[in-house]
Amino acid sequence: MNQPAIQVLGAGKRYVKYDDTPMLVSRIARLRSHTSRSSFWAVRDATFDVARGEVLGIVGSNGSGKSTLLRMLAGVTAPTEGRVSVMGRIAPLIAVGVGFHPELTGRENVYVNGTVLGLTRRQIDDRFDEMVEFAELKSFIDTPVKFYSSGMFVRLGFAVSVVSDPDVLIVDEVLSVGDIAFQLKCIDRMAEIQKSGATIVVVSHNMGAIRNLCSRTVVLHNGVLRHDGNTEEAISLYHELLSEDRELDEQPGSPTPLAGERAIDLRAHIEKFELVDHLGQPTRHVDAEKEVTFLIDARLIAPADGPIVFFSVTNSSGFRVYGDSTGWRNSTSYRGGDVLHAAIRLKMRLAPGTYSCDVLIVTSDGVPMTPRVPSILVYAAGRNTVTGVADLQAAIEVERHSPIRGEISDAPRHETTRVFP
């Protein structure tokens, strides 16, 4: 049996926090400063293997322990407990500008970083032009890197990492700093590296990139490994955990109406707001071609005539991409203690991405009668060719006409290719 490229066994990292009174405050108050320390586990009891040639995704909310785990994999920091083993040459790209000396030029930093990655000077000489061409920094390669933008840092760092022929490539969210063209270039290069047999670990908040690159994904939450397996299931869990965190943040106190909302005429409480797939199973990962259902239960605490259910979908930029309601058609009267049950069925034919789904119940006069409930965060797994907001499912026909007359060939001179959703 082949030995895995990466082995993580019960690994954890503990940091010490110093909870001291600020020095300036203590001096002003003429108080003696007392040192107070506490422990904080950034990662705890993580166990997983990564096979040679595998592309592993790591996702989690901010502060979940992703960067700490990557630093242990890259050898930047040692685990407090457990063991981390990585076989072969590692090329870590885990922060913008790490390993670059600001006073050195791009050329000098290429040689320094290449040496750190295990390349000889001759190997760097042979690959130097390729690195510079990939980074698109020919005009600035002899400029001190302290004058580089964050995007230029990333391009140079990534170029050195991928051209060094690593056995293990570790890529953090830093790729999001580059422009779209460079990101696509990096993804193509990572695919080439993976085909050569290298192992790749990718950390990103871009669920589209994770979904396209990784067949297996790890989910970290509060330093604990919550999932290791199917990427679609990982994305669903990631969004579920994000929703739970937002719900906890919104628990204390009474809800505050959004800007432009009318004051609440409290007549009901929403007891259930959940999303299920076409099989009736809870999910947060939606296939654009399969119907899903949002289920709502609201218990009336006061009589109401003709309550209206509003539903909206908002993208990650805060733009409402869809909104609908039952309208003013509902004339049903509800008494205190009655339950309003609603099922919203739809196909989320949207561009791939994360969306926030909300529901609100108002009186027939348009006054909110329920407090706002936490949004459901969901990943819409639409077609990768779609950009913008909605998937209008265009049918694209492409034709080839040959202008050459008298051509003798078995191939037709007129071809039509139809591309359907």
C-alpha positions, 0 to 999 in steps of 0.5 A: 500500500502506498504511503499517503503524501500527508498524514495528520494524526490527532494534531492540535495547536494550542496558543497562550493568550496574555490577558493583561491590563494595557501598559498605558492604562496601568501606568496612568492608574499607577497600578502594578501590572499583573500577567494573566494567561489563558490557553486557546486551542486553534485546532484540536484532535485533527486526523486525516490522510491525503493520498498522492495526487489527490486534491483536498479542499479545506473550508470553514468560517473565519477563525475555524483553524484553517490557517493554523492547520496549513501552517502545521502542514507547511512546517511553519509551526509545530503541533502542540499535540499529535503528529503531522507528516508530509512526504516530499518537497512542499511549496506553501503559498499561505500568505501574501509576501511570506518569505519575501524580503521587502528590500530585495528585488523580485529577481533576488527574492526568486532566488531566495525563495527557490533555495528555500523550496529546495532548488539549486541555483542552476535549477533556478537559472533554468526556470527563471524565465518561466517563473517571470513569464508566469508571474507577468512581472518582466518589467518589474522583476528588478524592482524592490518588492516593497513597491509591489502591490498585493496582486504582484506579490501573489503572482510572483509567490505562486510562480515560484511555488508552481515552477519548483515542481513540488510534491505537495502544493499548499494554497491558501485564500491568497489567490483571491487577491489576483485578478480573474484572468490570473486565478484561471491561469493558476487553476489551470496550472494546479490541474497540470501539477495534479496530473503530474502526481503532486498532492494539492491542498486548497483553502478557499471561501470560494465554494465554486473553486472548491467544488470544481477542484476537489472531490474530497473536502474537510470542514473545520469549525471552531478548531474541530474537524466536522467533516472529511469526505464528499465535497457537496456534503462538505459545502452543505455542512459549511453553509449550515454551520454559517447559518447556526453561527449567525443565529447565535449572533442574533439571539440576544435581545429583541430583533431590530427591523431592517432599514425601511421596515415598519414596526412589528405588530407581533401576532405570530412566531416562526417556529420552523424555517428549513430547506429540504431537497427533492427527496425531503432531506435537509440540505444547504447544497442545491442543484439548479435543476432539482426542485427544493422546498422551503418549509415554514411553520408560524404559530399565531399568538393573536388573531389575524386575517389574510396573513401574507408570506414573503420570500426573498433570495439575496446574493453575497453582494447584498443584491436581492436576486428574487422575491415573491409572496402569496400576494393579497389572495389569502383571505383565511382568518387565523385565531390565536394558537393556530399554525400557518404552514407554508411550503415554497417550492422552486428550482434555484436556477442561479449562477453558482454561489452562496445565497441568503434566503429569508422569509417574513409574514406580514398582515393584510395591511403590510405590517410585519407580524413576526420577528425576523428569523435567521437567514438560510445560507445555501450554495446554488450549484449552477452551471459553471459557464454561467455568470451574473445572477440568473441562469436563463438557460440559453441554447447556443448554436455554433456553426463552422463554414468552410470558404474553400471550394473544391476541397476534397475531404471526408469532413463536412464543410458545414458543421453546426454544434448545439450547446444546450443547458 
